[in-house]
């Protein structure tokens, strides 16, 4: 109690002074076992922060309580809190009495000494931080919090200023020791251990995926399947086929719109248009500035319309078979709609806030053109492709995550809906468990690591923290009669009390220590495990997108094919297709080979005995049979090879040569890889355990692609050509046998 202004004590009070700084003075805990039923605690709401002489506190809340062990510890200076370690003589006796009283009634009387006692004696409050190291449990919880990088800097600075128990902090007292300890823990606990957890999760995810994969399949066979999938997924190789059937004007337009220089010009317009869209400012610097941006916007609108018109004129219905063209057409249509709307309703749209908002929102679609850069920038295209591949799998992980959040939200409502809002806390009207939507919002916020530990501490505040430290009334078990009286009803059930809340009553329940278990398990399960599963799925998508090299091989073949088939008939004579295959393989060697200075040894096209001199006979017997076997070409009755067959031959050559990143396979390696590919192709006709589904899927994909190509070409002739194809190796083998037999016959005749 404060001393009156005249310096005398009030009636019923006596003057008392601590003789030493390590003599304890006690803070009253009304939540203690003995104090809870005391009239002082029952009649005072909220309790407030009260200090007493420890002996008076014991007599009031624990009358007659004694403990010989406590006294002996206090005499020996071995008190758990370090009391009476410096007192001597009469002061020591007084100090020991107070120390013994505090020890005998610890649940209701909490002793303070040194600077802490001086603080409360001067009407202050000695309160711990949320994060501290006063005991093992709180220390581990604090370290777990800073593992998530939440509040670690504040805790480090507070620890740096600490000089000892019950002592006023001193600025930068242990600067180097504290900083080194916390930074080291962040490096090890957060950067290393947590990222190690990420690695373990990703590794286990990969193992689970591999367990369901094909175990009895070689690297060459897996590459062959992957290449074929990439090939069959492409439904259209050229914008227009059979150019010989088109008019000269349309054929010329196709050459213009498919030229790389035309695409580069369009890309430049997109970039400049995006820059102009980003130059808009409010308020406008000047009327001339607005007029310039408006003129540029009109110019680019006309330019993109001109591009779309050129492509539509050249490609006709084939224009919409390309997804990027559909995307471009949508952007052009939206830009035209905005331009026409502003031209017709310009003044009214500026005066109407709603119309102006709608127009501004639709203008965002013009920025979407920038996504076309994804098509031409290889690295960006790979990342975008990784995202697209990951989206379906991310939905599965997101479903598990939302299920867990739902379960935790229901649990949180049952546990914490009645907890009152602490002063200046994170748990407030914006983040709480009082309704299901707000609980979901809180957990999604906590999932990202934003202030989750502050929410945990707010919901774990005990009755003493709220009533004594914050002067907020809270009830561990709510008085239903009082709630009914406030709500204006005769009686109310505890489960239904929130329907009678209204503006005059708010839940005032106390916090629970279960909040620590709740939020720590939520952080481990959702933040550490489930969110890292997202990373694992994205990594898998990126790994699959790295196979975009397969698409690069196909694009390389398409660019090379244009020189061999200028009319886009999708057919090339067999004698020229070998030049196409060799050129593609050599180009890929130079493009992907690790050592570009090495002359890669390729399988020769001709037999060693053939000199290249025209002997006036067929060249079929002079082909290297292993070369023909690797290419595995099928030819039409007109001795022509389809584009897809030629690309598959390039792929086989690449695989037999060692793969895109090698190209240095020895002759024996090439033979072994060829045998593996032949075994895989044989499995198409005789099912192999573990490969039936994969090979059946390849067959379906091949049929769909053939139908799509037939639709763009002459359907009847294309289908007939495919049905009448034969293996070119049979022709070569037959020619070799005939030549050999003719030679034997001539030898015998001679």
Buried (B, 14 or more C-beta within 10 A) or exposed (E): EEEEEEEEEEEEEEEEEBBBEBBBBBBBBBBBEBBBEBEEBEEBEBBEBBBBBBBBBBBBBBEEBEBEEBBEBBBEBEBEBBBBBBBEEEBBEBBBBBBBBBBBBBBBBBBBBBBBBBBBEEEEEBEEBBBBEEEEEBEEBBBBBBBBBBBBEEBBBBBBBBEEEBEBBEEEBBEEEBBEBBEEBBEEBBEEEBEEBBEEBBEEBBEEEEEEEBEEBBEBBBBBBBBBBBBBEBBBBBBBBBBEEBEEEBBEBBEEBBEEEBBEEBBEBBBBBBEBBEEEEEEEEEEEEEEEBEEBBEBBBEBBBEBBEBBBBBBEEBBEBBEEBEBBBEBBEBBBEBBEBBEEBEEEBEEEEEBEEBBEEBBEBBBBBBBBBBBEEEEEBBBBBBBEBBEEBBEEBBEEBEEBBBEBBEBBBEBBBBBBBBEEBBBEEEBBBBEEEBBBBBBBBBBEBEBBBBBBBBBBBBBBBBBBBBEBBBBEEBEEEEBBEBBEEEEBEEEEBBEBBEEEBEBBBBBBEEBBEBBBEBBEEBBBBBBBBBBBBBBBBBEBBEBBBBBBBBEBBBEBBEEBBEEBBBBBBBEBBBBBBBBBBEBBBEEBBEEEEEEBEBBEBEEEEBEEEEEEEEBBBBBBEBBBBBBBBBBBEEEBBBBBBBBBBBBBBBBBBBBBEBBBBEEEBBBBBBEBBEEBEEBEEEEBEEBEEBBEEBEEBBEEBBEBBBEBBBEEEBBBBBEEBEBBBEBBBEBBEEBEEEEEEEEEEE
